[in-house]
C-alpha cells in the first residue's frame, strides 16, 4: 500500500506535468492516435446519436476515416471501427463527469473540449493506480510488504508503465494492466469460494479484457491454469469441477452477455456478428522474437523497460515463491511474446518503448517479486537493488527525453540511446 500511496500522486502530477510542460498547452490533445479510436464510441453513440460513425468521421476526422483506421463497409454503408469498445465502457464515468463539467462551465460539450479531454485522460491514470492497488493485494498473498513495495516501484519506474499511465493514458494499456491485475486477484478468491457474485464478476472482467484488446484473450488462460502445478493438483481440479461445476454457468453467462455490445457494433457496421476488424495480419511462421525483446530501433522490450530482465530472471524462483502462478505466468508470457513478435507491426508503431508488453506486467511482477524474495545475503540485495535503481533512473531519464521529442517515436539506435542521456532533462 505504501508504494501505491507514493506512485498515485506522482502519476497525477506526471499527467499534469506532461500536458503543461512537455507539450504545447494551447494544443491540448489528450485524445489522440489510438486513443481517439478507442474513445470515439462515446461521442458518436452518446452525443451524436450516430453509431454508424458518419457524423463522427465528417466532424472530427474531416472526412478522412483512415485517421483512426475506420473502414467504410460497402454492404451496409456504415463505418467499422477497428478498435473495440472496452476502453470506452471503462471510460464512461470519466466521460460523463467531464461532459457535465463542460456544460456547467459553458464550454462546447462535444466530447473534445479541454475539460472533457482532461477528465477522460485522468481515467487512464486512475486505472493504472487501481491496477497497482489490486496487484499489491495479490502480491501480499505470497510476499512481504517490503518485497511487494520494491516490486511495484520497480515495475512502475523501471518499465514504460508510468508513461502509459500518464502521458499516453488514452491508449488501451493502462486499462488492460488494471483488468489483468483484477483477474489475478479474482481468480485467487473464486476457486476457494465460487459464489455467484464472484462468478459474475469474474465473467465480466474476462469479457472486458477481450473487449479492450481482442488479442488479450490469452490472459483468460490464467483461470484454468491457476494452481496446476502437479498431477495431484490436476486431480484436485477435476474433483473441484465435479463439485462446483455449476459455478461456471454464471461466469459463462456474464462473459457472453458482456460481449454483446461489441457483437452488436460489428453487426451494425458489417452485417456480421463476428468480425476481424484490424487491417493487419500475423506472420506466425516468422516471428520477430529478437527485435521484440532486444530491439533499440524499432523499440523492443528489454532496452526500454530493463526491469523486465529482472522479472524474467525471477521465473526460476517463481516456482517456489508463488507456485500457483508459475504455470500461468510462464505459459501466458510465452504466448504474449509469440503473438506480439508475429504481428505485422511487431514494434506496435510509435510510443515510448514497446507498449505491447504493458498488459502482462501484473503477471511479470510475480517473477520480479520472486527474485527479490530469494535475495538472502546482504551483498545480493545491494547488487540487485543497485541494478534496479539504475534501471529506474535510466527509464525515467529516457522517458523525459522522449517527452521532449529527443527520441524518435519508434525508438533510437544504440548510439542515439546512449547519446541522448547527455542532454538536459528540463
N, C-alpha and C positions, 0 to 999 in steps of 0.2 A: 504493500500500500504506500510505503514511503517513496518508492521510485515513481509511482503513478502521480503522487502528490507533487513531486518535483517536475515531472515531464508535462503535466497538464497545463500549468501556467506558462511554461516555456513554449508549448505548442501554440497556444493562443497568441502569445507575444510574437512568435515566429511568423505566424499567419499575418498579423498586423504589420510586422517589420517588412515582410516581402512586398506587400502591396502599398507601402508608404515610402520605403527607402530604395528598393531594388527595381521597381517598375514605375512608370510614369503614372502618378495618381490621377491624372486627368484622363488617362485611357484605362479605366477601371474594368478589366476583363477577367473576372474570376471564372466565368463560364466561357470556356474556350476549348478548341481542339476536340478531343474525345469527350471531354466533359460536356460539351454542347450537345453531342449526340445522345448521351445518357439522360441529360436533363430535359431534352426537347419535348418529352411526353407531357410534362407538367403544364407548360404554357399552351401547348397545342390542344390537349384534352380539356383542361380546366378553364382556361381563359378564352381561347379562341373557339372552343367547342367544335374542333375540326380534327378528328382522328385520322383523316386522310392525309394530313400534313401539307395540303396545298397552300393554305394561308401561311403556315409557318415558313415554308420554302420561299414564298413570294416576299414576305415581310422581313424575315430575319436572315435569310440566306441570299437575298436579292436574286432569286430565281435560279441559283446555282446549287442544286441538291448535292453535288459531289463534295461540297464544302464540308459536310459531315457524313458523307457516304450514304445518302438516301437514294434509293433506286426506284424509278417510276415503273410500276408493273403494267404492262400493256394490256393484260387481260382484265384488270379491274380499273385502271386509270388512277390508282392510289399509289402513294409513296410507301415503300418498305424501308423502315429504319433498320440499319444493320446492327445497331446497338440494342440490347434487351432492356426491359423496363424495370429491372430490380432496383437499380440505384434510385430511379425516380420515386419508387414506392417508399424507399427508406428516407428520401429527402422530403417527403410530403409535409411533415410537421414544420420543417425549417422553411419550406416554400410558403406555406400558409402564414407563418409568423412574419416573414419578410413582406409578403403581399399586403397583409393587414397594416403593417408599419408604413409601407409606401402610401397606402390610401390615406392613413391618418396624417401623414406628413405632406400630403398634397403632391407627391411625386407621380410620374407616369407609371402606373402599376400594370405594366405589360409583361412582367416576369423578368425584365432585364434592367430595371432601374438599379442604381447603385446600392440602395438598401436591400433590395431583393437578392442581388448577387452576393452581397456580403453575408446575408443570412444563410443561403444555401452553401456557400463556401465554408461557413462555420460548421455545417453539417458534417463534412468530411473530417474536419479536425475533431469533432465530438465523437465520431465513430472510431477514430483511431484511439482516442483516450479511453473510450468504453471497452474497446478490444483489449487494451493493456490491462485495464482493471479486471476483466474477466479472466484473462490469461494469468494474472498474478494469483488468482484464486486456484486455478488448476495447477500451477507450478507449486504452490504451497502444499499440495497433496503429497508431494514427493521430496521437496527440498526445503531447506531452512529459509528464514526470511532474508538473510544476507545473500544467499545464493540467488534467491528469487529477484531481489533488488538489483544485484550485479547483472543478472541475465537481462532484465528488462532494459536497464540503462545501456547495456552494450548493444542490444538489438535495435534500440531507438537511434543511438548516435553512431554506432559502428556499421550501420547499413543505411540504405536510402529511405528507410521507413519515415523518418522525420520529414523529409522533403515531400513525400506523397501524402503525408497527413497534414501538410501546411500549404506550401506553395502550389502544389498540384492536387489539392484536396478534392477537386471535382472529377478526377479520374476514378476508376472503379476500385482502386487497390486498397484504400483505407477501409472501404465498405466490406470488401472481401476479407481483409485481415480481421475485422471485427466479427464477421459471421463465422469464420473458421475457429476463432477463439471460443465463441459461444458454443459451437458444435462440440468442441473438445470437452467443455465443462458439462454440457447437457448429456453427452454420452456417459460420462462418469456417474451422473446422477440417475440416468434412466435405467441402466441394467440392474442395479440393486433395488429399484423401486419404479417399475414401469407403469405408473398410474396414468390415467387419461390426460390430465393437464400436461404432464411431461411428454407424453407421446404426441400430443397435438403440437406442442412447442417444438419438438424435435422435427416433426414433419414440415412445419412452417420454415424453420431455419434451413433445412435441407433444400427446400424449394427456393428460398431466397438466394442461396449460394449459386444455384443454377441460373436463376433469373438475373443475377448481377453479371455473371460470366458463364456462358454455357460450357466452356472448356473446363471449368472448375468442378464439373460433375465427378471428377476423380477423387475429390475430397470426401465425397459421400462414402467411400470405401472405409473411412475411419470407423464407421458404426459396425459393420460386420467383422472387421479385422481387429477390433479392440480386444485386448487381453487374450488373444490367441497365441500363446507362447509355448505350447506343448500339446502333446496328444491328449493328455488328461484335460487340458483346458478346452480342447475341441469337443471332447465327450461331455464336459460340463455345459458347453454352449448348446449342444443338441438337447441335453436334458432341460435346459432353460427354455428352449423353444417349445418343447412339448408342454411345459408348464405355463409359459407366458406367451404362447404364440398369438393369442388373441390381441395382445398389446400392439402387434404390428398393424392391425387394422386401422386404428386412429392415426398412426404415423402415415400410412399409405393414403388415407383419405385427406388428411391435412396437406400432404405433399401434392397430391393431384389437384385438389381444389385451389391451392395457392398458385399453381402453374397456369390456371385457366386465363388470367388476364393476358399473358403472353401469347397463348394459343389464339385467343380472340383477336389480338393485334395482328398476328401473322395472317389469320384468315381474312380479316378485313382488307389487308394490303394485297394479298395474293390469291385469295380463294382457297388456300391450302392451310390445314391445321398445323402441320409440321414443316418448317422452312429452315434451310441453311442460309442465314442472312448475310454472312460475310463473303465478300467477293474474292477472298484469298484462299489458298489451298495449303495442304500439308505435304511434305516430302518425307514420308516415314522411312523410306529406304536410304536416305542420305541426310541424317540429322547433323546439324552444325553443333556438335557437342562441345568441341574445343572453343569455338567462338562464344557460345552461350555461357560458358563457365569462365574463360580466361581472357576474353577479348577486351582490348583497350578501345579500339575503334574498328567496327561498331562496338558498343559497350557490352561487356559480359557481366557476370555476377560478381566474381571474386575481386577484380581490381577496384570496383566502385562500391562494393559492400564487403570489405575484407573480413569483418567479423563472422561472415558465413564460413570462412576457413575453420575457425574455432568451433562453430556449430557442427560442421561436417566431421571434424575430429572427435566430437562428442558422441558420434554414433556408436563408437566402440563401448564406452562405459554406459551408454543408454540402456543396454540390455540388463545391467544390474541395478541401475538407479531408478528407472521408470519402465519396468518390463512390460506392463500392459500397452504401452505406446510404442514399443520397439518396432513391431511389425508394421503398424500403420504409418509411422514416420518414415521408415526406410522404403516401403513399397510406394507410398504416395509421392515421396520426394523423387524417386527414380522415374515414376510416370510423369510427374510435372516437368522434370528436366527433359525427358524424351519428347514430350508434347511440344514444349517451347522450342527445342532445338530443331524440331521437324516443321515448324511453322514457316511459311514462305518468308515472312519478315521476322526471323527468329530474334532479332535485336529489339523488336517492338517499336521501331521508329524513334522519335525524339523523346528525350527525358533525361533526368539525372540518374545515371546507372541503369541497370536492367530492371524494369518495373515488373516484369512477368513473374518474378520470384517473390514479390512482396506478399502475395496472398498466402504463401506457405510459411511465412515467418513464425506464426504461432506454433506450428509443428517443429520447426527447426530450433525454436527456443528451448525445447526439451533436450536437444542434443547439446546445446551450449551450457545449459544448467547442469547436465550430467558431467561435462568436462570440469566445470568449476567445483562440483561436489566431490570429485575424487582427488583434488589437489590437497594433499596432506602436508608434505614438507614445506617449510616456510619459503624456501627458495623457489619452489614450483609456483606458489601463489604469487610471489613477487614477479617472476618471469612472465607468467601468463597474464597477470594483472597489468604489467607494463606493456605487453603486446596489445591487450585490449584497449588500454588508454590511448596508445599511439594510433591504433586504428580509428578510434572515435575522433581524435583530433584531426587525423587525415581526412576522414569523411566530411567532417564539419567544415574544414577549410575548403575542400574541393567543392562542397555544396554551395558555399557562399560565393566562390568563384563562378560556379555555374549560374547562380542567381544574377551575377553581374555580367553574364554572357561572355566570359572569357574562355569558356569551354563550349565546343560545338554541341548541338542538341543530340548528336549521335555518339559522343564520346571524344576521345583525343588519343593521338599516338602516345607511345610510352615517353618520348622526348617531351611532347607538349604537356603530358600528365605531370611530369616532374618539374618542368619549367614554370608552369602556372603557379606553383607553390611560392615562387619568389615575388609574386605580385601582392600588393596590399589588399587586404580583405575589404576595407571600407573605402 
